Amino acid sequence: MFRTARPKSALQSAATILELIYHDTVRSIRKTHGNAFMALGMNVMTVVIMVLAFYLLFTVLGLKAAKVRGDFLLFMMSGIFLYLTHIKAMGAVAGADGPASPMMQHAPMNTAISIASGALGALYIQVLSLILVLFVYHTVFVPITIYQPVYAMGMVLVAWFTGCAVGMVLLALRPWFPGFVNMFKLIYQRANMIASGKMFVVNTLPTFMYQMFAWNPLFHNIDQARGFVFINYFPHRTSLMYPLYVGICLLILGLIGEFYTRRHASLSWDARR
């Protein structure tokens, strides 16, 4: 019935933590659907529907000619993939189990494992969806060429990182202001439909529009990614380092806030969610 805790080596502790992260990542993926393939299929359908919706929108408005020289659907997908990766990572981290969650009653579970598993689960689903959609589009419809695929994938990781950083801040605020956090998440997701710049070629934007969106790290992220996707596009007005700097600052603030929140955990918080 009772067991005495025995000290573990650093290697054993690391292996235990990695195993816990793996199992909790699987659990986080299966939250949306009990079948992992169905969870992946639902995410792929989200991407396809968004691409088709924006394609029809730009076709009706006659704006396709204003885009970069290259595959128009690839232009749309380069923005939509990064937008979804950012938003899904933010939602997964912000919705991770907090210190008052029943899951925390099962040792050696802790909030760090919950946060890491949520973030990795979101990245796993998005990367699989990206590979699957691009593979089908390349083999069934039109062969595509990505100018610098490794750097383009790096920008996907930057979008995921900044999403996790925003989610960390929201996770720290959630027990104190649950209503505000839920409202902010909704507004942030809707605002980034436009403010992320996934529908625009930033080099062609007038100054007043650029100044409206320049605060957004995802705006810089998507424009820089298109410089790695298309050989004939060079992003002149956005910064490669700005999203990283913003992400690091938000992550530090989120970690400080989460540490403070964890020290003041109360079981009554879950009733307010």
Contacts in CASP RR format, 6 or more apart in sequence:
PFRMAT RR
TARGET T0000
AUTHOR 0000-0000-0000
METHOD contacts of the structure
MODEL  1
MFRTARPKSALQSAATILELIYHDTVRSIRKTHGNAFMALGMNVMTVVIM
VLAFYLLFTVLGLKAAKVRGDFLLFMMSGIFLYLTHIKAMGAVAGADGPA
SPMMQHAPMNTAISIASGALGALYIQVLSLILVLFVYHTVFVPITIYQPV
YAMGMVLVAWFTGCAVGMVLLALRPWFPGFVNMFKLIYQRANMIASGKMF
VVNTLPTFMYQMFAWNPLFHNIDQARGFVFINYFPHRTSLMYPLYVGICL
LILGLIGEFYTRRHASLSWDARR
8 16 0 8 1.000
16 108 0 8 1.000
17 108 0 8 1.000
17 113 0 8 1.000
20 108 0 8 1.000
20 109 0 8 1.000
20 113 0 8 1.000
20 117 0 8 1.000
21 113 0 8 1.000
21 116 0 8 1.000
21 117 0 8 1.000
21 120 0 8 1.000
22 117 0 8 1.000
24 109 0 8 1.000
24 113 0 8 1.000
24 114 0 8 1.000
24 117 0 8 1.000
24 118 0 8 1.000
25 116 0 8 1.000
25 117 0 8 1.000
25 118 0 8 1.000
25 120 0 8 1.000
25 121 0 8 1.000
25 124 0 8 1.000
26 36 0 8 1.000
27 117 0 8 1.000
28 92 0 8 1.000
28 117 0 8 1.000
28 118 0 8 1.000
28 121 0 8 1.000
28 122 0 8 1.000
29 36 0 8 1.000
29 39 0 8 1.000
29 121 0 8 1.000
29 124 0 8 1.000
29 125 0 8 1.000
30 36 0 8 1.000
30 39 0 8 1.000
32 39 0 8 1.000
32 42 0 8 1.000
33 39 0 8 1.000
33 42 0 8 1.000
39 125 0 8 1.000
40 125 0 8 1.000
40 128 0 8 1.000
40 129 0 8 1.000
40 132 0 8 1.000
41 129 0 8 1.000
43 84 0 8 1.000
43 88 0 8 1.000
43 125 0 8 1.000
43 126 0 8 1.000
43 129 0 8 1.000
44 129 0 8 1.000
44 132 0 8 1.000
44 133 0 8 1.000
46 84 0 8 1.000
47 77 0 8 1.000
47 80 0 8 1.000
47 81 0 8 1.000
47 84 0 8 1.000
47 129 0 8 1.000
47 133 0 8 1.000
48 133 0 8 1.000
50 80 0 8 1.000
50 84 0 8 1.000
51 73 0 8 1.000
51 76 0 8 1.000
51 77 0 8 1.000
51 80 0 8 1.000
54 76 0 8 1.000
54 80 0 8 1.000
54 199 0 8 1.000
55 72 0 8 1.000
55 73 0 8 1.000
55 76 0 8 1.000
58 64 0 8 1.000
58 67 0 8 1.000
58 72 0 8 1.000
58 76 0 8 1.000
58 199 0 8 1.000
64 72 0 8 1.000
66 201 0 8 1.000
66 204 0 8 1.000
67 75 0 8 1.000
67 201 0 8 1.000
68 75 0 8 1.000
68 201 0 8 1.000
68 226 0 8 1.000
68 230 0 8 1.000
68 232 0 8 1.000
68 233 0 8 1.000
69 230 0 8 1.000
69 232 0 8 1.000
69 233 0 8 1.000
70 230 0 8 1.000
70 232 0 8 1.000
71 142 0 8 1.000
71 144 0 8 1.000
73 137 0 8 1.000
73 142 0 8 1.000
74 137 0 8 1.000
74 144 0 8 1.000
74 229 0 8 1.000
74 230 0 8 1.000
75 226 0 8 1.000
75 230 0 8 1.000
76 198 0 8 1.000
77 133 0 8 1.000
77 134 0 8 1.000
77 137 0 8 1.000
78 152 0 8 1.000
78 198 0 8 1.000
78 222 0 8 1.000
78 225 0 8 1.000
78 226 0 8 1.000
78 229 0 8 1.000
79 196 0 8 1.000
79 197 0 8 1.000
79 198 0 8 1.000
79 222 0 8 1.000
79 225 0 8 1.000
79 226 0 8 1.000
80 198 0 8 1.000
81 126 0 8 1.000
81 129 0 8 1.000
81 130 0 8 1.000
81 156 0 8 1.000
82 155 0 8 1.000
82 156 0 8 1.000
82 159 0 8 1.000
82 196 0 8 1.000
82 198 0 8 1.000
82 218 0 8 1.000
82 221 0 8 1.000
82 222 0 8 1.000
82 225 0 8 1.000
83 159 0 8 1.000
83 192 0 8 1.000
83 193 0 8 1.000
83 196 0 8 1.000
83 198 0 8 1.000
83 218 0 8 1.000
83 222 0 8 1.000
84 126 0 8 1.000
84 129 0 8 1.000
85 122 0 8 1.000
85 123 0 8 1.000
85 126 0 8 1.000
85 156 0 8 1.000
85 159 0 8 1.000
85 160 0 8 1.000
86 159 0 8 1.000
86 160 0 8 1.000
86 162 0 8 1.000
86 163 0 8 1.000
86 192 0 8 1.000
86 196 0 8 1.000
86 218 0 8 1.000
86 221 0 8 1.000
87 163 0 8 1.000
87 189 0 8 1.000
87 192 0 8 1.000
88 122 0 8 1.000
88 125 0 8 1.000
88 126 0 8 1.000
89 119 0 8 1.000
89 122 0 8 1.000
89 123 0 8 1.000
89 126 0 8 1.000
89 159 0 8 1.000
89 160 0 8 1.000
89 161 0 8 1.000
89 163 0 8 1.000
89 164 0 8 1.000
89 167 0 8 1.000
90 163 0 8 1.000
90 164 0 8 1.000
90 166 0 8 1.000
90 167 0 8 1.000
90 170 0 8 1.000
90 185 0 8 1.000
90 188 0 8 1.000
91 122 0 8 1.000
91 167 0 8 1.000
91 170 0 8 1.000
91 185 0 8 1.000
92 118 0 8 1.000
92 119 0 8 1.000
92 121 0 8 1.000
92 122 0 8 1.000
93 115 0 8 1.000
93 118 0 8 1.000
93 119 0 8 1.000
93 122 0 8 1.000
93 163 0 8 1.000
93 164 0 8 1.000
93 166 0 8 1.000
93 167 0 8 1.000
93 168 0 8 1.000
93 170 0 8 1.000
93 171 0 8 1.000
94 166 0 8 1.000
94 167 0 8 1.000
94 168 0 8 1.000
94 170 0 8 1.000
94 171 0 8 1.000
94 174 0 8 1.000
94 181 0 8 1.000
94 185 0 8 1.000
95 171 0 8 1.000
95 174 0 8 1.000
96 111 0 8 1.000
96 114 0 8 1.000
96 115 0 8 1.000
96 117 0 8 1.000
96 118 0 8 1.000
96 171 0 8 1.000
97 103 0 8 1.000
97 104 0 8 1.000
97 111 0 8 1.000
97 114 0 8 1.000
98 104 0 8 1.000
98 111 0 8 1.000
98 114 0 8 1.000
98 171 0 8 1.000
98 174 0 8 1.000
98 175 0 8 1.000
98 262 0 8 1.000
98 265 0 8 1.000
99 111 0 8 1.000
99 261 0 8 1.000
99 262 0 8 1.000
99 265 0 8 1.000
100 175 0 8 1.000
100 265 0 8 1.000
100 266 0 8 1.000
100 267 0 8 1.000
100 268 0 8 1.000
100 269 0 8 1.000
100 270 0 8 1.000
101 114 0 8 1.000
101 270 0 8 1.000
102 270 0 8 1.000
103 109 0 8 1.000
103 114 0 8 1.000
104 110 0 8 1.000
104 111 0 8 1.000
104 114 0 8 1.000
111 258 0 8 1.000
111 262 0 8 1.000
115 168 0 8 1.000
115 171 0 8 1.000
115 258 0 8 1.000
119 160 0 8 1.000
119 164 0 8 1.000
122 160 0 8 1.000
123 157 0 8 1.000
123 160 0 8 1.000
126 156 0 8 1.000
126 160 0 8 1.000
127 156 0 8 1.000
130 156 0 8 1.000
134 144 0 8 1.000
137 144 0 8 1.000
138 144 0 8 1.000
145 231 0 8 1.000
146 152 0 8 1.000
146 228 0 8 1.000
146 229 0 8 1.000
147 227 0 8 1.000
147 228 0 8 1.000
147 229 0 8 1.000
147 230 0 8 1.000
147 231 0 8 1.000
148 228 0 8 1.000
148 229 0 8 1.000
149 228 0 8 1.000
151 228 0 8 1.000
152 225 0 8 1.000
152 228 0 8 1.000
152 229 0 8 1.000
155 221 0 8 1.000
155 222 0 8 1.000
155 224 0 8 1.000
155 225 0 8 1.000
155 228 0 8 1.000
156 225 0 8 1.000
158 221 0 8 1.000
158 243 0 8 1.000
158 244 0 8 1.000
159 218 0 8 1.000
159 221 0 8 1.000
159 222 0 8 1.000
159 225 0 8 1.000
159 243 0 8 1.000
161 244 0 8 1.000
161 247 0 8 1.000
161 251 0 8 1.000
162 217 0 8 1.000
162 218 0 8 1.000
162 221 0 8 1.000
162 243 0 8 1.000
162 246 0 8 1.000
162 247 0 8 1.000
162 250 0 8 1.000
163 247 0 8 1.000
164 251 0 8 1.000
165 246 0 8 1.000
165 247 0 8 1.000
165 248 0 8 1.000
165 249 0 8 1.000
165 250 0 8 1.000
165 251 0 8 1.000
165 254 0 8 1.000
166 188 0 8 1.000
166 247 0 8 1.000
166 250 0 8 1.000
168 250 0 8 1.000
168 251 0 8 1.000
168 253 0 8 1.000
168 254 0 8 1.000
168 255 0 8 1.000
168 258 0 8 1.000
169 250 0 8 1.000
169 253 0 8 1.000
169 254 0 8 1.000
169 257 0 8 1.000
170 181 0 8 1.000
170 184 0 8 1.000
170 185 0 8 1.000
171 254 0 8 1.000
171 258 0 8 1.000
172 253 0 8 1.000
172 254 0 8 1.000
172 256 0 8 1.000
172 257 0 8 1.000
172 258 0 8 1.000
172 260 0 8 1.000
172 261 0 8 1.000
173 180 0 8 1.000
173 181 0 8 1.000
174 181 0 8 1.000
174 273 0 8 1.000
175 261 0 8 1.000
175 265 0 8 1.000
175 266 0 8 1.000
175 269 0 8 1.000
175 272 0 8 1.000
176 261 0 8 1.000
178 272 0 8 1.000
178 273 0 8 1.000
192 216 0 8 1.000
192 218 0 8 1.000
195 212 0 8 1.000
195 213 0 8 1.000
195 216 0 8 1.000
195 218 0 8 1.000
195 219 0 8 1.000
196 216 0 8 1.000
196 218 0 8 1.000
196 219 0 8 1.000
196 222 0 8 1.000
197 213 0 8 1.000
197 216 0 8 1.000
197 218 0 8 1.000
197 219 0 8 1.000
197 222 0 8 1.000
197 223 0 8 1.000
198 222 0 8 1.000
200 209 0 8 1.000
201 233 0 8 1.000
202 210 0 8 1.000
202 219 0 8 1.000
202 223 0 8 1.000
202 235 0 8 1.000
202 237 0 8 1.000
202 238 0 8 1.000
203 233 0 8 1.000
203 234 0 8 1.000
203 235 0 8 1.000
203 236 0 8 1.000
203 237 0 8 1.000
205 213 0 8 1.000
205 237 0 8 1.000
210 237 0 8 1.000
213 219 0 8 1.000
214 220 0 8 1.000
214 238 0 8 1.000
217 242 0 8 1.000
217 243 0 8 1.000
217 246 0 8 1.000
217 247 0 8 1.000
218 243 0 8 1.000
219 238 0 8 1.000
220 238 0 8 1.000
220 239 0 8 1.000
220 240 0 8 1.000
220 242 0 8 1.000
220 243 0 8 1.000
221 243 0 8 1.000
223 235 0 8 1.000
223 237 0 8 1.000
223 238 0 8 1.000
224 235 0 8 1.000
224 238 0 8 1.000
224 239 0 8 1.000
224 240 0 8 1.000
224 243 0 8 1.000
226 233 0 8 1.000
226 235 0 8 1.000
227 233 0 8 1.000
227 234 0 8 1.000
227 235 0 8 1.000
END
